[in-house]
Amino acid sequence: MDPETALLAQSAGVTLVTLMTTDAWNRTREGVTRLWQRTQPHRAEAVAAQLTATREDALAAGEAGEAGDQETLGELHAEWQGRLRRLLAARPDAAAELRGLLDELDPGGVSGSAITQHATASGHARVYQAGRDQHNTQR
């Protein structure tokens, strides 16, 4: 799977779970179910049931205090990322439809589910080359 499609599945999983706990729930459920009905009709009913179960878990996780249950939400994101990645692997032509659905459900990324990565450098590192340990300190 190409990196762009993998990123689509990743961001879509986060966005869908996030939208499940908003007023967009019904539109989200209907849109995702329609996507599966068109691409893998034999799985559409099971996916609809999984959406409902995920929503219940996401709502419960959101009620778990001020910050919510981030571990559970992370697991739910990962579950849907995996489902969507498998769908896109089996049906690459569904990528455009998934993008369209996300644009319809969450125009401009209103849900705030953007995926970001952060990296820091300490200025101190070890470089291993041909079995030799060379200490490298940047100041």
C-alpha positions in Angstrom: 0.0 0.0 0.0 1.4 3.4 -0.9 2.1 5.9 1.9 -0.6 8.3 0.8 -3.3 5.6 1.0 -2.0 4.4 4.4 -2.1 8.0 5.7 -5.7 8.3 4.4 -6.7 5.3 6.4 -4.9 6.6 9.4 -6.5 10.0 9.4 -9.9 8.6 8.4 -9.9 6.2 11.4 -9.2 9.1 13.8 -11.8 11.4 12.1 -14.5 8.7 12.1 -14.1 7.9 15.8 -14.0 11.6 16.6 -17.2 12.2 14.6 -19.0 9.3 16.3 -19.2 11.4 19.5 -20.7 14.5 17.8 -23.9 15.5 16.2 -22.5 14.1 13.0 -23.0 10.5 14.3 -26.0 9.6 12.1 -24.4 11.0 8.9 -21.1 9.3 9.8 -22.8 5.9 10.3 -24.8 6.2 7.1 -21.8 7.4 5.0 -19.5 4.6 6.2 -22.2 2.0 5.9 -22.9 3.2 2.3 -19.1 3.0 1.5 -19.0 -0.7 2.6 -22.3 -1.4 0.8 -20.7 -0.3 -2.5 -17.3 -1.8 -2.0 -17.9 -4.9 0.2 -21.6 -5.5 0.5 -21.2 -8.8 2.3 -19.5 -6.9 5.2 -21.8 -3.9 5.3 -24.1 -5.2 8.0 -21.2 -6.2 10.3 -19.5 -2.8 9.8 -22.8 -1.0 10.8 -22.9 -3.0 14.0 -19.2 -2.3 14.6 -19.8 1.4 14.1 -22.5 1.3 16.8 -20.3 -0.6 19.2 -17.4 1.8 18.6 -19.7 4.8 19.3 -20.7 3.3 22.6 -17.1 2.8 23.6 -16.1 6.2 22.4 -18.8 7.9 24.3 -17.9 6.0 27.5 -14.2 6.9 27.0 -15.1 10.5 26.6 -17.0 10.5 29.9 -14.0 9.2 31.8 -12.9 12.4 33.3 -11.6 15.7 32.0 -9.1 14.2 29.5 -11.2 11.1 28.8 -9.8 7.6 28.4 -7.1 8.3 25.8 -6.0 4.7 25.8 -9.4 3.4 24.7 -9.8 6.2 22.2 -6.4 5.3 20.7 -7.4 1.7 20.4 -10.7 2.6 18.7 -8.7 4.9 16.3 -6.4 2.0 15.5 -9.2 -0.5 15.0 -10.9 1.8 12.4 -7.5 2.6 10.8 -7.0 -1.1 10.3 -10.5 -1.7 8.9 -10.1 1.2 6.5 -6.6 0.1 5.5 -7.8 -3.4 4.7 -10.8 -2.0 2.7 -8.4 0.2 0.7 -6.0 -2.6 0.1 -8.8 -4.8 -1.2 -10.5 -1.9 -3.1 -8.0 0.9 -4.0 -10.7 2.5 -6.0 -12.5 3.3 -2.8 -9.9 5.9 -1.8 -11.6 8.7 -3.7 -15.0 7.8 -2.2 -13.5 7.8 1.3 -11.9 11.2 0.8 -15.2 12.5 -0.5 -17.0 11.1 2.5 -14.5 12.7 4.9 -14.8 16.1 3.1 -18.6 15.8 3.4 -18.6 14.8 7.1 -15.8 17.0 8.3 -15.1 19.8 5.9 -11.9 21.6 6.6 -11.0 19.1 9.4 -13.4 20.8 11.9 -13.2 17.8 14.2 -9.6 18.7 15.0 -8.4 15.2 14.3 -5.3 16.2 12.3 -2.4 13.8 12.8 0.8 15.4 13.8 4.2 14.1 14.6 6.8 15.7 16.8 10.5 15.0 17.1 13.2 16.5 19.3 17.0 16.3 19.2 19.1 16.5 22.3 22.3 17.6 20.6 24.0 14.5 21.9 24.3 11.3 19.9 26.3 8.2 19.3 27.2 7.2 15.8 27.9 3.6 15.1 29.9 2.9 12.0 31.4 -0.4 11.0 31.3 -1.7 14.5 33.0 1.4 16.0 31.4 3.6 18.5 32.1 7.3 17.8 30.7 9.8 20.3 29.2 12.8 18.6 28.3 15.8 20.7 26.9 18.9 19.1 27.0 22.2 20.9 
